[in-house]
Amino acid sequence: MQLHISPSLRHVTVLQGKGVRELIQVKVGGKKVSYRMILYSLLFFTFLLRFVFVLSTVDSIDGETRCSSLGCLGKRIGPRLLGRRMDQSVPEVMYKVLEQPIDKDELQGRTDIPQTLEEFMAEVKDSGFDARSFALKLREMVSLMEERTRTAKIQEYLYRHVASSSIPKQLHCLALRLANEHSTNAAARLQLPSAELVPALVDNSYYHFVLASDNVLAAAVVATSIVHNSLRPHKFVIHIITDRKTYYPMQAWFSLHPLTPAIVEVKALHHFDWFSKGKVPVLEAMEKDQKVRSQFRGGSSAIIANNIWDIDLNGKVNGAVETCRGEDKYVMSKKLKNYLNFSHPLIAQHFNPEECAWAYGMNIFDLEAWRKTNISNTYHQWLEQNLKSDLSLWQLGTLPPGLIAFHGHVQAIDPFWHMLGLGYQENTSYEDAESAGVIHFNGRAKPWLDIAFPQLRPLWAKYVDFSDKFVKSCHIRAA
């Protein structure tokens, strides 16, 4: 056979031997089209060969005899291409094995279970498992992986709880240094506020914020955000309430870091005559159970922006964001049944489990409306009832008794004023948080902890002066 190609590449002439000449003319569009057709053909045959190889491999695992001819392969491949299997007994064996329960004690101390997918595939190839053996080995490996995953999750929850409930050494360092500064530096022991500004503490023409915390750095961030994002900071009074051990560090910080022109007051609980064990049963509860005490420690951090004073509470006492509706199903899906124990007849008699709950952390209170109610007495009475019931009426924490005391006195406000859950999950983006009026790092992943979500920490860190000598000496960093 002889092949002649014209210089223009538009004609191909094939000449057969033995004196018989046949002229075959093939129209060729150009090099590009020919190469593409060749490439597509190669890809098709490559896929077909891989498909045949996979089917033959599965058959060898199933224990079927090998095919040595195209006819045999056709008998096997044909029904599968049509969506049918000629023999359904092999998969049924595998299903029965995989559906059988396995005792986790059977896996203890076993060294013959593959640890990775690579080990499993290597063992399958080397041992030539039939369908039942294949399913048994697969079930053992998956069960072992599930048990390890479950154990790892429990350990993760435990570590996160320890990390969130303990005090980082950097914050402990900050409190100690400020306490030392308070004892050695008169400038760290200033009266807050100064004598000429004391009348503003009870002046209704000012806007009053109450901030309760035993975390100096968190309190400093919240107070700073209030002042920096205000149009009228000279009309703001920030009342900071802390515990006895944190009072001196807190006073030292705000004495040395004034938020002028805003007015700052720092008080400890023991400074209030009305706040005694006899009048506030929660203190008795805290002494009764160490677990309860840990639940009442401060730690949430809210950053406030924009003006919130134009919100109409419609005569109600407490303006709060409801937490039973919203796009965030993890944080915004809370009802009274999530906090109160409705198996107790006292709770079941007075409340509806499907009623919407609301959030602490950023609330607006109308004190004039409050004075017309018996909310405080209701709060104390229910705390006493909870003590008598061995702390079984609700989950530990400050929110459940608040839900009871303010029941019927809450006005739902726009969620814009309180974006919460920034310490629970990382789905919230920086842009979404920036668009909110108030952001709240409630949850375990506090922004000052190592377990904080990296994309949300800058929202908090931008209010910390990392060049400050106390912050710098305690190695507190933005990340």
C-alpha positions as CSV (number, residue, x, y, z in Angstrom):
1,M,0.0,0.0,0.0
2,Q,1.3,3.5,-0.9
3,L,0.1,6.7,0.6
4,H,0.4,10.1,-1.2
5,I,-0.5,13.4,0.5
6,S,-0.8,16.5,-1.6
7,P,1.3,19.5,-0.6
8,S,-1.9,21.5,0.2
9,L,-3.0,18.7,2.6
10,R,-6.4,18.7,1.1
11,H,-6.2,15.3,-0.7
12,V,-5.0,11.9,0.5
13,T,-4.4,9.2,-2.1
14,V,-4.1,5.5,-1.1
15,L,-2.6,3.0,-3.7
16,Q,-3.0,-0.7,-3.0
17,G,-0.5,-3.2,-4.3
18,K,-0.9,-6.1,-6.8
19,G,-1.7,-3.7,-9.7
20,V,-5.1,-2.8,-8.4
21,R,-5.4,1.0,-8.0
22,E,-8.2,2.5,-6.1
23,L,-8.4,6.2,-5.5
24,I,-9.8,7.3,-2.2
25,Q,-10.1,11.0,-1.7
26,V,-10.8,12.2,1.8
27,K,-11.7,15.8,2.5
28,V,-9.7,17.1,5.4
29,G,-10.6,20.4,7.0
30,G,-7.2,21.1,8.5
31,K,-4.7,19.9,11.0
32,K,-6.7,21.3,14.0
33,V,-9.8,19.2,13.3
34,S,-7.9,16.0,12.7
35,Y,-5.9,16.3,16.0
36,R,-9.1,17.0,17.9
37,M,-10.8,13.9,16.6
38,I,-7.8,11.8,17.5
39,L,-7.7,13.3,21.0
40,Y,-11.4,12.6,21.5
41,S,-11.0,9.1,20.3
42,L,-8.1,8.4,22.7
43,L,-10.1,9.8,25.6
44,F,-13.1,7.7,24.8
45,F,-11.1,4.5,24.6
46,T,-9.2,5.4,27.8
47,F,-12.4,5.8,29.7
48,L,-13.8,2.5,28.3
49,L,-10.7,0.6,29.4
50,R,-10.9,2.1,32.9
51,F,-14.6,1.2,33.1
52,V,-13.9,-2.4,32.1
53,F,-11.0,-2.6,34.6
54,V,-13.2,-1.4,37.5
55,L,-16.0,-3.9,36.7
56,S,-13.5,-6.8,36.4
57,T,-11.9,-5.7,39.7
58,V,-15.3,-5.7,41.5
59,D,-16.1,-9.1,40.1
60,S,-12.9,-10.5,41.4
61,I,-13.8,-9.1,44.9
62,D,-17.2,-10.7,44.6
63,G,-15.6,-14.0,44.0
64,E,-16.7,-14.5,40.4
65,T,-14.4,-16.3,37.9
66,R,-12.3,-14.2,35.6
67,C,-13.2,-13.6,32.0
68,S,-10.7,-14.4,29.4
69,S,-12.7,-13.3,26.4
70,L,-14.6,-10.3,25.2
71,G,-17.7,-12.4,25.0
72,C,-17.6,-13.2,28.7
73,L,-17.0,-9.5,29.5
74,G,-20.0,-8.6,27.4
75,K,-22.2,-10.9,29.3
76,R,-21.2,-9.2,32.5
77,I,-21.0,-5.6,31.3
78,G,-24.2,-5.7,29.2
79,P,-26.7,-6.2,32.1
80,R,-25.0,-3.5,34.1
81,L,-25.2,-1.0,31.3
82,L,-28.9,-1.7,31.2
83,G,-29.2,-1.2,34.9
84,R,-29.6,-4.9,35.9
85,R,-27.6,-7.4,37.8
86,M,-27.6,-11.1,36.8
87,D,-26.9,-12.2,40.3
88,Q,-28.2,-10.3,43.3
89,S,-27.0,-12.7,46.0
90,V,-23.6,-11.1,46.5
91,P,-24.7,-7.6,47.5
92,E,-27.3,-9.1,49.8
93,V,-24.6,-10.8,51.7
94,M,-22.7,-7.6,52.1
95,Y,-25.8,-5.7,53.3
96,K,-26.6,-8.4,55.9
97,V,-23.1,-8.2,57.3
98,L,-22.9,-4.4,57.3
99,E,-26.3,-4.1,59.0
100,Q,-25.3,-6.4,61.9
101,P,-24.5,-4.4,65.1
102,I,-21.0,-4.6,66.4
103,D,-20.0,-4.4,70.1
104,K,-17.3,-1.8,70.6
105,D,-15.6,-4.2,73.0
106,E,-14.9,-6.4,70.1
107,L,-12.6,-3.7,68.7
108,Q,-10.6,-3.2,71.8
109,G,-7.0,-4.3,71.5
110,R,-7.4,-5.4,67.9
111,T,-4.3,-4.9,65.8
112,D,-5.5,-6.5,62.6
113,I,-8.0,-3.7,61.7
114,P,-6.8,-1.4,58.9
115,Q,-6.1,2.1,60.2
116,T,-6.3,3.9,56.8
117,L,-8.0,3.5,53.5
118,E,-4.6,2.7,51.9
119,E,-4.1,-0.2,54.3
120,F,-7.6,-1.5,53.7
121,M,-7.2,-1.5,49.9
122,A,-3.8,-3.1,50.2
123,E,-5.2,-5.9,52.4
124,V,-8.1,-6.5,50.0
125,K,-5.7,-6.8,47.0
126,D,-3.3,-9.1,48.9
127,S,-5.9,-11.4,50.5
128,G,-8.4,-11.7,47.7
129,F,-11.5,-11.3,50.0
130,D,-14.8,-12.6,49.0
131,A,-17.9,-10.4,49.5
132,R,-18.6,-11.5,53.1
133,S,-15.0,-11.0,54.2
134,F,-14.8,-7.7,52.4
135,A,-17.9,-6.5,54.3
136,L,-16.7,-7.7,57.7
137,K,-13.4,-6.0,57.3
138,L,-15.1,-2.8,56.1
139,R,-17.5,-2.8,59.0
140,E,-14.7,-3.2,61.6
141,M,-12.7,-0.4,60.1
142,V,-15.7,2.0,59.9
143,S,-16.8,1.2,63.4
144,L,-13.3,1.8,64.8
145,M,-13.2,5.1,63.0
146,E,-16.6,6.1,64.4
147,E,-15.5,5.3,67.9
148,R,-12.4,7.3,67.6
149,T,-14.3,10.2,66.1
150,R,-16.8,10.1,69.0
151,T,-14.0,10.1,71.5
152,A,-12.2,13.0,69.8
153,K,-15.4,15.1,69.8
154,I,-15.8,14.5,73.6
155,Q,-12.2,15.5,74.2
156,E,-12.7,18.6,72.0
157,Y,-15.7,19.7,74.0
158,L,-13.9,19.1,77.3
159,Y,-10.8,21.1,76.2
160,R,-13.0,23.9,74.9
161,H,-14.8,24.1,78.2
162,V,-11.6,24.2,80.1
163,A,-10.2,26.8,77.8
164,S,-13.3,29.0,78.0
165,S,-13.9,28.7,81.8
166,S,-10.3,29.2,82.9
167,I,-8.5,32.6,83.1
168,P,-5.7,33.0,80.5
169,K,-2.4,33.7,82.1
170,Q,-2.2,37.0,80.1
171,L,-5.4,38.3,81.8
172,H,-4.3,37.0,85.2
173,C,-1.0,38.9,84.6
174,L,-2.9,42.1,83.7
175,A,-5.0,41.9,86.9
176,L,-1.9,41.4,89.1
177,R,0.1,44.2,87.5
178,L,-2.9,46.6,87.8
179,A,-3.4,45.6,91.5
180,N,0.3,46.3,92.1
181,E,0.0,49.6,90.4
182,H,-3.0,50.5,92.5
183,S,-1.0,49.9,95.7
184,T,2.1,51.9,94.6
185,N,0.7,54.6,92.4
186,A,-1.7,57.3,93.7
187,A,-2.7,58.1,90.1
188,A,-4.2,54.6,89.9
189,R,-6.4,55.2,93.0
190,L,-8.4,58.1,91.7
191,Q,-12.0,58.6,92.8
192,L,-14.2,57.6,89.8
193,P,-15.8,59.8,88.9
194,S,-14.2,63.0,90.3
195,A,-16.2,64.9,93.0
196,E,-17.5,67.5,90.6
197,L,-19.0,64.8,88.3
198,V,-20.7,62.7,90.9
199,P,-24.1,64.5,90.4
200,A,-24.1,63.1,86.8
201,L,-24.4,59.6,88.2
202,V,-28.1,60.2,89.0
203,D,-28.8,62.8,86.3
204,N,-31.6,61.6,84.0
205,S,-30.4,64.0,81.3
206,Y,-27.4,61.7,80.7
207,Y,-27.4,58.3,79.0
208,H,-26.5,55.6,81.4
209,F,-24.8,52.3,80.6
210,V,-24.4,49.5,83.2
211,L,-21.5,47.1,82.6
212,A,-21.0,44.1,84.9
213,S,-17.8,42.1,84.5
214,D,-14.8,40.7,86.4
215,N,-12.7,40.9,83.3
216,V,-10.7,44.1,83.1
217,L,-9.7,43.9,79.5
218,A,-13.2,43.0,78.3
219,A,-14.7,45.8,80.3
220,A,-12.2,48.2,78.8
221,V,-13.0,47.1,75.3
222,V,-16.8,47.5,75.8
223,A,-16.4,50.9,77.5
224,T,-14.1,52.1,74.7
225,S,-16.4,51.0,72.0
226,I,-19.3,52.8,73.6
227,V,-17.4,56.1,73.7
228,H,-15.7,55.8,70.3
229,N,-18.9,55.0,68.4
230,S,-21.0,57.7,70.1
231,L,-22.1,61.1,68.6
232,R,-22.4,62.6,72.1
233,P,-19.9,60.9,74.4
234,H,-20.0,63.9,76.8
235,K,-23.6,62.8,77.7
236,F,-22.6,59.2,78.5
237,V,-22.2,57.7,82.0
238,I,-20.8,54.2,82.2
239,H,-21.4,52.4,85.5
240,I,-18.9,49.5,85.8
241,I,-19.8,46.9,88.5
242,T,-17.3,44.2,89.4
243,D,-16.5,41.8,92.3
244,R,-14.3,42.4,95.3
245,K,-11.1,40.8,93.9
246,T,-11.3,42.7,90.6
247,Y,-12.2,46.1,92.1
248,Y,-8.6,47.4,92.5
249,P,-7.4,46.3,89.1
250,M,-10.5,47.7,87.5
251,Q,-10.2,51.1,89.3
252,A,-6.5,51.3,88.4
253,W,-7.2,50.7,84.7
254,F,-9.9,53.4,84.3
255,S,-7.9,55.8,86.5
256,L,-4.9,55.5,84.2
257,H,-7.0,55.2,81.0
258,P,-9.8,57.8,81.3
259,L,-12.5,57.9,78.6
260,T,-13.0,61.6,78.6
261,P,-15.5,63.2,77.9
262,A,-17.6,60.3,79.1
263,I,-18.0,59.7,82.8
264,V,-16.9,56.4,84.3
265,E,-17.9,55.0,87.7
266,V,-16.3,51.8,89.1
267,K,-18.1,50.0,91.9
268,A,-17.8,46.6,93.6
269,L,-20.7,44.5,94.7
270,H,-19.8,45.0,98.4
271,H,-20.2,48.7,98.0
272,F,-24.0,48.4,97.7
273,D,-25.7,48.2,101.0
274,W,-28.8,46.6,99.5
275,F,-26.8,43.8,97.8
276,S,-26.4,41.4,100.7
277,K,-26.8,37.7,101.1
278,G,-30.1,38.0,102.9
279,K,-31.7,40.0,100.1
280,V,-30.1,38.3,97.1
281,P,-30.5,34.5,97.3
282,V,-28.3,34.0,94.3
283,L,-25.3,34.6,96.6
284,E,-26.5,31.8,98.8
285,A,-26.9,29.6,95.7
286,M,-23.3,30.4,94.7
287,E,-22.0,29.4,98.1
288,K,-24.1,26.3,98.1
289,D,-22.7,24.8,94.9
290,Q,-19.4,25.5,93.3
291,K,-20.8,24.6,89.9
292,V,-23.4,27.3,90.3
293,R,-20.7,29.8,91.2
294,S,-18.8,29.0,88.0
295,Q,-22.0,29.8,86.0
296,F,-22.3,33.3,87.5
297,R,-18.8,34.5,86.6
298,G,-18.7,37.4,84.2
299,G,-17.2,36.9,80.8
300,S,-19.4,37.9,77.9
301,S,-18.2,40.8,75.8
302,A,-20.5,43.2,73.9
303,I,-19.3,45.9,71.6
304,I,-21.8,48.7,71.1
305,A,-22.1,51.0,68.2
306,N,-24.7,53.6,67.1
307,N,-27.5,55.2,69.0
308,I,-30.1,53.0,70.8
309,W,-32.0,55.6,72.7
310,D,-34.8,56.2,70.2
311,I,-36.2,52.7,70.7
312,D,-39.8,52.7,71.9
313,L,-40.5,50.0,74.6
314,N,-44.2,50.6,74.5
315,G,-44.4,50.8,78.3
316,K,-42.5,47.5,78.8
317,V,-39.5,47.3,81.2
318,N,-37.0,45.3,79.2
319,G,-36.1,45.7,75.5
320,A,-34.5,42.5,74.2
321,V,-33.9,40.6,71.0
322,E,-35.9,37.4,70.8
323,T,-34.0,34.2,70.2
324,C,-36.6,31.9,68.7
325,R,-36.6,33.1,65.1
326,G,-33.9,34.0,62.6
327,E,-31.6,32.6,60.0
328,D,-29.1,31.3,62.5
329,K,-30.8,28.1,63.7
330,Y,-28.2,27.3,66.3
331,V,-28.3,30.6,68.2
332,M,-31.8,31.9,67.2
333,S,-33.8,28.8,68.0
334,K,-34.3,29.1,71.8
335,K,-37.6,28.8,73.6
336,L,-38.5,28.6,77.3
337,K,-38.3,24.8,77.1
338,N,-34.6,25.2,76.4
339,Y,-33.9,26.8,79.7
340,L,-36.7,25.9,82.2
341,N,-37.4,22.4,83.6
342,F,-41.0,21.7,82.4
343,S,-41.0,18.3,84.1
344,H,-41.3,20.2,87.4
345,P,-44.9,21.0,88.1
346,L,-44.1,24.5,89.4
347,I,-42.6,25.5,86.0
348,A,-45.3,23.6,84.0
349,Q,-48.0,25.4,85.9
350,H,-46.9,28.9,85.2
351,F,-45.2,29.0,81.8
352,N,-45.6,27.8,78.2
353,P,-42.6,25.7,76.9
354,E,-43.1,27.0,73.3
355,E,-42.9,30.7,74.3
356,C,-40.0,32.6,72.7
357,A,-37.0,33.3,74.8
358,W,-34.9,36.4,74.6
359,A,-31.2,37.3,75.0
360,Y,-29.2,38.8,77.9
361,G,-26.0,40.7,77.1
362,M,-27.5,43.9,75.6
363,N,-30.8,45.0,77.1
364,I,-32.6,48.4,77.3
365,F,-34.4,49.0,80.6
366,D,-37.0,51.6,81.4
367,L,-36.4,52.2,85.1
368,E,-39.5,54.3,85.6
369,A,-41.6,51.4,84.2
370,W,-39.6,48.9,86.3
371,R,-40.4,50.8,89.5
372,K,-44.1,50.3,88.8
373,T,-43.7,46.5,88.8
374,N,-42.8,43.7,91.3
375,I,-40.0,42.3,89.1
376,S,-37.4,42.4,91.8
377,N,-39.5,40.6,94.3
378,T,-40.5,38.0,91.7
379,Y,-36.9,37.4,90.9
380,H,-36.0,36.8,94.6
381,Q,-39.0,34.6,95.2
382,W,-38.2,32.3,92.3
383,L,-34.5,32.1,93.4
384,E,-35.7,30.9,96.8
385,Q,-38.0,28.4,95.2
386,N,-35.1,27.1,93.1
387,L,-33.0,26.7,96.3
388,K,-35.8,24.8,98.0
389,S,-36.1,22.6,94.9
390,D,-32.4,21.8,95.0
391,L,-31.6,24.0,92.0
392,S,-33.8,21.9,89.7
393,L,-36.2,24.5,88.3
394,W,-33.9,25.6,85.4
395,Q,-30.5,25.2,83.9
396,L,-27.6,26.9,85.6
397,G,-27.0,30.4,84.6
398,T,-28.3,34.0,84.9
399,L,-30.7,33.9,82.0
400,P,-33.4,31.4,83.2
401,P,-34.4,33.3,86.3
402,G,-34.3,36.5,84.2
403,L,-36.8,34.9,81.8
404,I,-39.1,34.2,84.7
405,A,-38.7,37.6,86.5
406,F,-39.3,39.7,83.3
407,H,-42.0,37.4,82.0
408,G,-44.7,39.7,80.4
409,H,-42.5,42.8,80.7
410,V,-40.3,42.3,77.6
411,Q,-40.5,44.3,74.4
412,A,-39.0,42.6,71.4
413,I,-36.5,44.8,69.5
414,D,-34.9,44.6,66.1
415,P,-32.1,42.0,66.0
416,F,-29.9,44.7,64.5
417,W,-29.4,45.9,68.1
418,H,-28.0,42.7,69.4
419,M,-26.1,40.2,67.1
420,L,-25.2,37.4,69.5
421,G,-23.5,34.0,69.2
422,L,-20.1,35.3,68.0
423,G,-18.5,33.0,70.6
424,Y,-20.5,29.9,69.5
425,Q,-20.0,29.5,65.8
426,E,-17.8,30.8,63.0
427,N,-20.5,31.1,60.4
428,T,-20.9,34.9,61.1
429,S,-18.8,36.9,58.7
430,Y,-16.9,40.0,59.6
431,E,-19.0,42.0,57.2
432,D,-22.3,40.9,58.8
433,A,-21.0,41.7,62.3
434,E,-19.8,45.1,61.1
435,S,-23.3,46.0,59.9
436,A,-24.9,45.3,63.4
437,G,-25.5,47.9,66.0
438,V,-24.3,45.7,68.9
439,I,-22.2,42.5,68.7
440,H,-22.0,40.1,71.5
441,F,-19.3,37.5,72.0
442,N,-21.4,35.2,74.1
443,G,-20.3,31.6,74.0
444,R,-17.1,29.8,74.7
445,A,-14.9,31.2,71.9
446,K,-14.2,34.6,73.6
447,P,-12.1,37.0,71.6
448,W,-9.3,37.1,74.2
449,L,-8.9,33.3,74.1
450,D,-6.8,31.2,71.8
451,I,-10.0,29.3,70.7
452,A,-11.6,32.5,69.3
453,F,-12.6,32.5,65.7
454,P,-9.8,34.3,63.8
455,Q,-12.1,36.2,61.4
456,L,-14.1,37.7,64.3
457,R,-11.3,38.6,66.7
458,P,-10.4,41.9,64.9
459,L,-13.9,43.2,65.8
460,W,-12.8,43.1,69.4
461,A,-9.0,43.7,69.0
462,K,-9.4,47.1,67.3
463,Y,-10.5,48.6,70.7
464,V,-7.3,47.3,72.5
465,D,-4.2,49.4,72.6
466,F,-1.5,46.8,72.2
467,S,1.2,49.4,72.8
468,D,-0.1,50.1,76.3
469,K,2.6,49.2,78.8
470,F,0.4,46.9,80.9
471,V,-1.0,45.1,77.8
472,K,2.4,44.8,76.3
473,S,4.1,43.6,79.5
474,C,1.6,40.7,79.8
475,H,2.1,39.6,76.2
476,I,-1.5,40.3,75.1
477,R,-1.5,40.2,71.4
478,A,-4.1,40.7,68.6
479,A,-3.8,37.1,67.5
